Amino acid sequence: MKKILTIYYSRDGENYWNGEIRTLAEGNTKIAAEYIQEAVGGDIFRVETEKDYPEKYLDCIEAAKKELREHARPQLRKWPEDLDSYDIIFIGYPNWWGTLPMVMYNLLEKSPLKGKTVIPFCTNEGSGMGSSERALGLLCRGCRILPGLSVKGCETQQRKEEIQNWAKESVQK
């Protein structure tokens, strides 16, 4: 039986939501990650940055844009343990400026994933996967990377069944 891990980064608080800024108790990527874990089992790991992003959404996206421009690698509060024991790793993130948040670059560059099956999923408000799948191809060399799932953030809760079916189908590939 294959061992599964869902790793995700998600932002709670002020977020862009269907054309307006709203305060979310739980980030959309977190919700999608929990749906995936519920559907396929395994472990779950939430990526958290050592330094919090600004609370205000507009300040946060400016900080994220600056990190992208500078190729920053924000530090993680903690790292997932024993990645060697997993066969399949779902990797979830919000699409920030067309790609993964830079903290995910840090995580993936320093994690032993060679030989694993990587399955990306992304939340966004209309930008889809952006260039994140291409970036994953570079970050996860030696991995089998399956097609990702893009979920419009404001629709995450209504798409539970679709997310779970996609996850179940993905682990069968």
VEXFI-334310 format. One record per residue: x, y, z of N, C-alpha, C, O in turn. Coordinates in steps of 0.02 Angstrom, whole numbers, padded with zeros to 5 digits, always signed. Example, Ala and Ser with C-alpha at 12.3 -4.5 7.8 and 13.67 -1.06 7.14 Angstrom:
2
+00660-00284+00390+00615-00225+00390+00660-00165+00390+00712-00166+00423
+00642-00112+00354+00684-00053+00357+00645+00002+00394+00670+00057+00402
//
This chain:
173
+00042-00059+00000+00000+00000+00000+00044+00062+00000+00092+00067+00039
+00028+00109-00043+00068+00170-00050+00054+00218+00008-00004+00227+00028
+00107+00249+00032+00100+00297+00087+00094+00367+00057+00134+00387+00014
+00044+00404+00081+00026+00469+00053+00036+00525+00104+00022+00517+00163
+00062+00581+00079+00069+00642+00119+00040+00700+00079+00052+00706+00019
+00001+00742+00112-00023+00804+00082+00013+00861+00117+00005+00871+00178
+00052+00899+00079+00088+00957+00104+00054+01018+00073+00040+01020+00013
+00041+01069+00114+00009+01128+00086+00030+01191+00122+00048+01190+00181
+00027+01247+00086+00032+01313+00116-00034+01348+00103-00061+01343+00048
-00061+01381+00153-00125+01415+00146-00125+01480+00186-00091+01485+00237
-00162+01528+00163-00166+01592+00198-00236+01603+00225-00285+01604+00188
-00241+01610+00291-00303+01629+00324-00307+01705+00325-00261+01739+00302
-00361+01731+00350-00367+01804+00357-00389+01837+00292-00426+01808+00253
-00367+01899+00282-00387+01936+00223-00363+01903+00159-00303+01890+00151
-00410+01890+00114-00395+01858+00049-00438+01890-00005-00490+01919+00010
-00415+01884-00066-00455+01904-00124-00506+01849-00135-00488+01790-00138
-00569+01867-00141-00623+01818-00146-00674+01843-00196-00714+01888-00181
-00674+01814-00255-00725+01829-00305-00734+01904-00317-00790+01929-00318
-00679+01939-00325-00681+02010-00342-00681+02058-00284-00683+02119-00293
-00678+02032-00223-00675+02076-00164-00628+02046-00112-00608+01988-00117
-00612+02086-00063-00569+02062-00009-00614+02042+00049-00656+02080+00072
-00603+01980+00073-00641+01953+00130-00593+01923+00181-00537+01905+00164
-00616+01919+00242-00577+01886+00294-00602+01814+00300-00660+01801+00312
-00555+01767+00290-00571+01696+00292-00545+01664+00356-00487+01675+00375
-00587+01626+00390-00566+01591+00450-00516+01536+00432-00470+01522+00471
-00525+01506+00374-00479+01454+00349-00462+01471+00276-00506+01490+00238
-00400+01463+00258-00380+01474+00189-00408+01421+00143-00420+01365+00164
-00418+01440+00081-00447+01394+00031-00403+01333+00019-00428+01277+00011
-00337+01343+00018-00292+01286+00006-00296+01236+00063-00292+01176+00052
-00303+01261+00124-00310+01217+00182-00373+01174+00175-00371+01114+00188
-00427+01205+00154-00490+01168+00146-00481+01114+00093-00501+01057+00104
-00452+01132+00037-00441+01083-00017-00395+01026+00008-00408+00968-00008
-00343+01043+00045-00296+00992+00071-00333+00943+00117-00321+00883+00114
-00376+00969+00159-00414+00926+00204-00462+00881+00166-00472+00823+00185
-00492+00906+00112-00535+00864+00070-00495+00807+00040-00518+00750+00038
-00434+00823+00017-00391+00772-00013-00373+00719+00038-00379+00659+00024
-00351+00740+00097-00333+00692+00148-00392+00648+00167-00385+00588+00177
-00451+00678+00173-00511+00641+00190-00525+00588+00136-00548+00533+00152
-00512+00604+00073-00527+00558+00018-00477+00502+00010-00495+00445-00004
-00412+00517+00021-00361+00467+00006-00321+00444+00067-00279+00400+00063
-00334+00475+00124-00298+00457+00185-00228+00485+00187-00212+00534+00153
-00187+00455+00227-00118+00477+00234-00111+00533+00285-00156+00547+00324
-00052+00563+00284-00036+00616+00331-00044+00684+00297-00048+00689+00236
-00045+00735+00339-00051+00803+00313-00001+00848+00350+00011+00839+00410
+00027+00895+00313+00077+00941+00342+00063+01011+00316+00063+01023+00255
+00052+01058+00362+00042+01128+00344+00108+01165+00347+00142+01165+00398
+00127+01195+00292+00188+01236+00288+00172+01304+00319+00123+01336+00301
+00215+01324+00365+00207+01390+00396+00273+01426+00392+00326+01397+00403
+00270+01490+00377+00330+01531+00374+00352+01552+00443+00310+01564+00488
+00417+01557+00452+00444+01580+00516+00420+01651+00530+00402+01668+00587
+00420+01693+00479+00397+01762+00485+00329+01767+00452+00322+01750+00393
+00279+01791+00488+00212+01797+00461+00209+01850+00406+00245+01900+00409
+00166+01839+00358+00153+01890+00307+00109+01944+00338+00075+01932+00388
+00108+02004+00309+00064+02057+00334-00009+02033+00335-00030+01994+00292
-00047+02057+00383-00117+02037+00390-00160+02063+00333-00204+02028+00309
-00148+02124+00311-00188+02155+00258-00170+02122+00191-00112+02113+00175
-00221+02103+00153-00211+02067+00090-00166+02105+00043-00119+02076+00015
-00179+02170+00032-00138+02208-00016-00065+02212+00006-00021+02211-00037
-00053+02217+00070+00016+02217+00096+00048+02149+00086+00107+02144+00070
+00009+02097+00095+00034+02029+00087+00055+02016+00015+00108+01988+00003
+00013+02036-00033+00031+02022-00103+00092+02063-00124+00131+02041-00167
+00101+02122-00096+00161+02161-00111+00223+02126-00082+00275+02124-00114
+00217+02098-00022+00272+02061+00008+00288+01999-00034+00346+01983-00044
+00236+01965-00058+00246+01906-00100+00279+01924-00166+00322+01887-00191
+00259+01981-00195+00289+02003-00258+00363+02019-00248+00405+02003-00290
+00379+02051-00192+00449+02067-00176+00490+02003-00168+00546+01999-00193
+00463+01953-00134+00497+01889-00126+00511+01857-00194+00566+01831-00206
+00462+01859-00238+00470+01829-00304+00525+01866-00343+00569+01834-00372
+00523+01932-00343+00574+01972-00378+00644+01957-00353+00692+01954-00391
+00649+01948-00286+00715+01937-00255+00734+01864-00250+00788+01847-00224
+00692+01819-00275+00704+01747-00270+00716+01727-00197+00759+01686-00182
+00677+01757-00152+00684+01745-00081+00664+01673-00064+00627+01641-00101
+00689+01649-00009+00671+01583+00015+00652+01589+00089+00693+01576+00133
+00589+01610+00102+00567+01617+00172+00577+01552+00211+00568+01497+00184
+00597+01559+00273+00609+01501+00315+00544+01471+00341+00495+01506+00351
+00545+01406+00351+00488+01370+00378+00493+01367+00454+00548+01363+00481
+00436+01368+00488+00436+01360+00561+00458+01289+00579+00494+01279+00628
+00435+01241+00540+00456+01171+00550+00455+01137+00482+00424+01161+00435
+00489+01081+00478+00495+01043+00416+00460+00977+00423+00456+00948+00478
+00433+00951+00368+00402+00885+00372+00455+00832+00388+00512+00838+00366
+00436+00782+00426+00483+00730+00446+00478+00670+00400+00424+00654+00375
+00533+00638+00390+00537+00573+00357+00501+00570+00289+00459+00526+00278
+00518+00616+00245+00488+00615+00178+00505+00551+00139+00469+00532+00093
+00559+00519+00158+00580+00457+00123+00527+00403+00128+00523+00360+00084
+00486+00404+00180+00438+00349+00189+00375+00357+00146+00333+00312+00145
+00368+00414+00111+00307+00425+00071+00319+00409-00002+00374+00419-00029
+00268+00383-00035+00270+00367-00106+00236+00421-00148+00259+00437-00202
+00182+00448-00122+00142+00498-00157+00137+00560-00114+00121+00557-00054
+00151+00618-00145+00147+00681-00108+00105+00730-00147+00123+00751-00202
+00048+00749-00117+00008+00803-00144+00040+00868-00119+00058+00874-00061
+00047+00916-00164+00077+00981-00146+00027+01035-00163+00010+01045-00222
+00003+01071-00112-00047+01122-00121-00023+01192-00102+00017+01200-00057
-00049+01241-00138-00026+01310-00129-00075+01357-00163-00110+01338-00210
-00077+01420-00141-00113+01470-00179-00067+01494-00236-00006+01495-00228
-00096+01513-00291-00057+01541-00346-00042+01614-00329-00087+01656-00328
+00021+01628-00315+00043+01696-00301+00086+01720-00358+00140+01692-00369
+00063+01770-00393+00101+01800-00449+00120+01748-00501+00175+01750-00529
+00074+01702-00514+00083+01654-00568+00121+01591-00550+00134+01550-00593
+00139+01583-00487+00178+01524-00467+00165+01507-00393+00120+01535-00362
+00206+01462-00367+00202+01443-00296+00228+01500-00252+00272+01538-00273
+00203+01505-00191+00235+01551-00144+00308+01531-00134+00325+01472-00137
+00351+01579-00123+00423+01566-00119+00441+01519-00062+00493+01486-00065
+00401+01516-00010+00415+01469+00044+00411+01397+00018+00447+01353+00043
+00369+01385-00031+00364+01318-00060+00426+01302-00101+00448+01244-00103
+00455+01352-00133+00519+01341-00168+00571+01318-00118+00607+01270-00131
+00575+01352-00061+00623+01333-00009+00612+01261+00013+00660+01222+00016
+00551+01244+00027+00535+01176+00049+00555+01124-00003+00588+01074+00013
+00535+01135-00065+00546+01085-00117+00619+01080-00138+00642+01026-00155
+00656+01135-00135+00727+01132-00152+00767+01092-00102+00818+01063-00119
+00744+01090-00040+00782+01058+00014+00754+00991+00035+00778+00961+00083
+00703+00967+00000+00671+00904+00020+00690+00847-00027+00693+00856-00087
+00702+00788+00002+00720+00730-00039+00657+00698-00071+00624+00657-00039
+00642+00717-00132+00581+00693-00164+00594+00648-00224+00547+00622-00253
+00656+00637-00242+00672+00597-00301+00638+00529-00295+00640+00496-00243
+00607+00508-00350+00573+00444-00352+00501+00445-00328+00466+00395-00332
+00478+00502-00303+00410+00507-00277+00362+00526-00334+00383+00551-00386
+00298+00514-00323+00246+00541-00366+00221+00605-00333+00199+00604-00276
+00224+00660-00369+00203+00725-00345+00140+00746-00381+00136+00743-00443
+00090+00767-00343+00025+00786-00371+00008+00856-00345-00011+00864-00287
+00014+00906-00388+00000+00975-00366-00074+00994-00368-00112+00969-00409
-00092+01039-00322-00158+01070-00325-00149+01142-00303-00106+01158-00262
-00190+01185-00331-00180+01256-00323-00247+01291-00316-00295+01274-00350
-00250+01341-00273-00309+01383-00268-00291+01452-00296-00234+01475-00290
-00340+01485-00325-00329+01550-00357-00397+01580-00370-00449+01549-00358
-00397+01641-00393-00461+01673-00410-00467+01685-00485-00500+01732-00507
-00436+01641-00524-00445+01645-00596-00381+01636-00636-00384+01632-00698
-00324+01632-00603-00260+01627-00639-00239+01555-00650-00186+01543-00679
-00278+01508-00628-00262+01437-00639-00196+01417-00607-00177+01444-00555
-00163+01370-00638-00099+01344-00612-00042+01391-00628+00013+01385-00599
-00053+01439-00672+00001+01485-00692+00060+01444-00717+00051+01396-00755
+00120+01464-00697+00181+01427-00717+00204+01379-00663+00260+01353-00666
+00161+01366-00614+00182+01325-00557+00199+01253-00576+00245+01224-00546
+00165+01224-00624+00181+01155-00643+00250+01152-00675+00288+01104-00664
+00267+01202-00714+00334+01205-00744+00386+01212-00688+00438+01179-00690
+00372+01256-00640+00418+01265-00584+00426+01200-00545+00482+01183-00524
+00372+01163-00534+00376+01099-00499+00420+01050-00537+00456+01010-00506
+00417+01052-00603+00460+01008-00643+00534+01021-00630+00574+00975-00629
+00551+01084-00618+00621+01102-00603+00638+01087-00530+00694+01065-00515
+00591+01099-00485+00603+01089-00414+00603+01016-00393+00636+00996-00345
+00566+00976-00429+00557+00905-00410+00586+00859-00463+00553+00812-00487
+00648+00871-00482+00681+00829-00531+00685+00757-00505+00698+00745-00446
+00673+00711-00550+00675+00641-00531+00610+00616-00502+00604+00559-00480
+00559+00660-00503+00493+00641-00479+00447+00629-00538+00458+00654-00593
+00396+00592-00525+00342+00584-00573+00290+00636-00553+00260+00631-00499
+00279+00685-00596+00232+00739-00580+00169+00730-00622+00171+00731-00683
+00113+00721-00587+00049+00712-00620+00016+00780-00633+00034+00829-00601
-00032+00782-00679-00067+00845-00692-00101+00871-00629-00131+00833-00590
-00096+00937-00620-00123+00967-00560-00196+00986-00567-00226+00982-00620
-00225+01006-00510-00294+01030-00507-00294+01102-00486-00264+01120-00434
-00326+01144-00525-00335+01215-00508-00406+01224-00483-00454+01202-00514
-00412+01256-00425-00478+01267-00395-00486+01342-00382-00445+01373-00350
-00539+01370-00408-00554+01440-00393-00570+01444-00318-00616+01411-00294
-00531+01485-00283-00535+01486-00210-00605+01495-00182-00624+01460-00136
-00643+01541-00211-00709+01554-00184-00758+01497-00197-00814+01497-00171
-00737+01447-00237-00779+01389-00252-00756+01326-00216-00785+01272-00225
-00704+01331-00175-00673+01272-00145-00724+01230-00107-00727+01169-00118
-00764+01260-00065-00811+01221-00024-00864+01187-00067-00887+01132-00050
-00884+01218-00121-00935+01188-00165-00906+01133-00209-00944+01095-00239
-00840+01129-00214-00809+01080-00259-00779+01020-00222-00735+00986-00249
-00802+01008-00161-00775+00954-00121-00775+00887-00158-00724+00853-00161
-00831+00869-00186-00837+00804-00219-00788+00800-00279-00755+00748-00288
-00784+00853-00318-00738+00854-00375-00665+00847-00352-00626+00810-00382
-00647+00884-00300-00579+00881-00273-00563+00810-00249-00510+00783-00264
-00609+00781-00213-00598+00714-00186-00595+00661-00242-00554+00616-00239
-00638+00667-00292-00635+00619-00348-00570+00625-00385-00540+00574-00403
-00547+00686-00398-00483+00698-00431-00426+00666-00391-00382+00633-00419
-00427+00676-00325-00374+00648-00282-00374+00571-00286-00321+00541-00293
-00432+00541-00281-00437+00468-00285-00413+00442-00352-00377+00392-00354
-00432+00475-00406-00410+00454-00473-00334+00463-00480-00300+00421-00510
-00307+00517-00452-00235+00531-00457-00193+00478-00423-00141+00458-00450
-00214+00455-00365-00173+00404-00331-00176+00336-00366-00134+00293-00353
-00225+00327-00409-00231+00264-00447-00187+00263-00509-00176+00210-00539
-00161+00321-00528-00121+00326-00590-00050+00301-00581-00011+00301-00628
//
